[in-house]
Amino acid sequence: MKKITFVFVLLLVFSCNGKPDLKFSLSGTTNGLENGTILYLDYNNKSLDSTKVINNVFKFKTKLPNSPIKLWLHNKDFSNYRAFWAENKPMSFDAAKTDFRNANVTGSESENLSFSFYQKINKLPDNEIEEKEIEFVKNNPNSIVSASMLALYSTTWGKDKTKELFEMFSKENKNSKFGKQIIKYIKLNKALKIGDKFVDVESKNQKGELSKLSKFYGKIILLEFWASWCGPCRQENPNLVNTYKKFNSKGFEIFAVSLDIDKESWLKAIKKDNLPWEQVSDLKGEKNEVSLIYGVSEIPDNFLIDENGFIIERNLRGQELNSKLEEILNK
């Protein structure tokens, strides 16, 4: 009997002194939201959970797919939203005396690190912001915030700087989903510049058939990067249509790579803008493999390739493109 009692006491002591089984929760206060307003918690553009606001108070108790992760909290029309880093801990959201976007979110070390950093730099000039972001990644190699930042800016900062920063990362960061994205970029990117030979690429067209850039070898090719959701791209399309009509018969072709995710939106944009040239997309959005190979960080972007397959210009628009084509094709 004494042995049983002794074992029971040991188990009780262990259970009391063991680490608590922490789970994510978010307790929030807002101001000015109507009773019954639905708030949504999203991860990777998919809803994880939703709850109602009652008397400007809400509560989430949600199982996270992993931790830490970046979540979006928002109402139905996104007129109120706040992105934050969540961890498997009780967290709080306080917008009682401020607007929703500037709510004080506590309980996550990753969120504290990220929010305090951007509060310090948000009024700096763009060139200084980039310097501070690179410095942040360098100084915080074990933080998932750094891995997320490097994955986002790898095409902007370039292959060499990305490799340098990535090598500083912890093993955990290298194996994270962001780390895998960075590895893919480093592996695919060819750091192409004007004067380099083009790299042949292959992707599926609107019909699902594979199409290669090299099918137009021997002609002047504009390798164009765009997307249906890109406003500047859509504004430029009428000019590009006129350019195509003027120079196509003289040996000019366009090979357009879309950074769309939704096929229907892509196809509708092609039809609406009356785009007659070759169109391809792997429907992977910003992870589009052709854009990673060519190091495209913003769209619209393009590469002008001569009849011998050499890149001769980049990001030519409107009259600049027309003048260059006049020069080349009217020799």
Summary of the structure (lengths in Angstrom):
residues: 331
radius of gyration: 25.7
end to end distance: 103.4
largest distance: 103.4
contacts: 946
relative contact order: 0.08
helix: 42%
strand: 24%
